[in-house]
Amino acid sequence: MKYADMFSKVKGMFMTADVSDITEHFAYQFDITGEAEGIFYVEVKEGKLFVEPYEYFDRDAIFTCTAETLFRLAEGKIDPVLAFTTGKLKVEGNIDKALRLKELIDSKKA
C-alpha cells in the first residue's frame, strides 16, 4: 500500500466522526511507519474536523504506529490505550489530549 492510498482510506474513516459537540481544540500528528510511511494530522477546531497530509507543528500529541494499527484504531477494533500499552502505538506530547483520541474514534460509532 502506498502513502496516498493509506491517507485516503484513513481520511474517509475519520471524516465520519461527529465532532460538532467538541468545543476544545486539539491537533494530532500521525507518523506512520513501515508500509505506507508518511505523516498527516487530524485537527478538531470549533466543532469541525480536518484531516490533512501535512506535518502539524502546533500539535498536542504525536502518534507513531503502522498503517495496520491505525486502521484498527480508526475502525474501533483496538482501543488506543491497549495499543499503547502493548507497544503498537507510541505517544508523545500532551497525554490528556492524546486520550481524547478515543472520544474521536467513538464518535464514529454513534
C-alpha positions in Angstrom: 0.0 0.0 0.0 1.3 3.5 -0.9 1.0 6.5 1.4 -1.6 8.2 -0.8 -3.9 5.1 -0.6 -3.5 4.8 3.2 -4.1 8.5 3.7 -7.3 8.4 1.5 -8.6 5.5 3.4 -7.9 6.9 6.8 -9.3 10.3 5.9 -12.5 8.7 4.9 -12.7 6.8 8.2 -12.0 9.8 10.4 -14.3 12.1 8.4 -17.3 10.1 9.6 -16.7 11.3 13.2 -19.2 13.7 14.7 -17.2 16.4 16.4 -19.9 19.0 16.5 -20.1 18.9 20.3 -16.4 19.1 20.9 -15.6 22.7 21.7 -12.0 22.2 22.8 -9.3 22.5 20.1 -6.9 19.6 19.7 -4.5 18.5 17.0 -2.8 15.2 16.5 0.0 14.3 14.2 0.3 10.7 13.0 3.7 9.3 12.0 3.1 6.2 10.0 6.0 3.7 10.0 6.7 0.7 7.7 4.5 0.2 4.6 2.7 3.5 3.6 5.2 5.5 5.7 4.3 9.2 6.0 2.9 12.0 8.1 -0.6 13.5 8.4 -2.6 15.4 11.0 -6.1 15.4 12.5 -7.4 18.6 14.0 -10.7 19.4 15.7 -11.3 23.1 15.8 -14.6 24.9 16.5 -16.6 21.7 16.1 -15.1 20.9 12.7 -12.8 18.1 11.8 -9.8 18.5 9.5 -7.6 15.6 8.2 -4.6 16.8 6.1 -1.5 15.2 4.7 1.0 17.5 6.3 3.1 17.9 9.4 1.4 19.9 12.1 3.9 21.9 14.2 1.5 23.2 16.9 0.2 19.8 17.7 -0.9 18.5 21.1 0.3 14.9 20.5 2.2 12.7 18.1 1.1 9.2 17.5 3.5 6.7 15.9 2.3 3.4 14.5 2.0 1.3 11.4 -0.8 1.7 8.9 -2.4 -1.6 10.0 -2.5 -0.4 13.6 -4.0 2.9 12.5 -6.7 1.2 10.5 -7.6 -1.0 13.5 -7.8 2.1 15.7 -9.9 4.1 13.3 -12.3 1.1 12.9 -12.6 0.8 16.7 -11.2 -2.7 16.6 -8.4 -1.9 19.1 -8.6 0.5 22.0 -5.9 3.3 21.8 -4.9 2.7 25.4 -4.5 -1.0 24.7 -2.5 -0.3 21.6 -0.2 2.0 23.6 0.3 -0.5 26.5 1.1 -3.3 24.0 3.7 -1.1 22.2 1.7 -0.9 18.9 1.1 2.9 19.4 3.7 5.4 20.7 2.5 8.7 22.0 4.4 11.9 22.6 3.1 15.2 23.9 0.0 16.1 26.0 -1.3 12.8 27.3 -4.6 14.3 28.5 -5.4 15.5 25.0 -4.0 12.3 23.5 -6.6 10.3 25.4 -9.3 12.3 23.6 -8.5 10.2 20.5 -10.8 7.6 21.9 -13.6 10.1 22.1 -13.0 11.0 18.4 -13.0 7.3 17.4 -16.1 6.5 19.5 -18.0 9.4 17.9 -17.8 7.5 14.6 -19.8 4.6 16.0 -22.8 6.7 17.1 
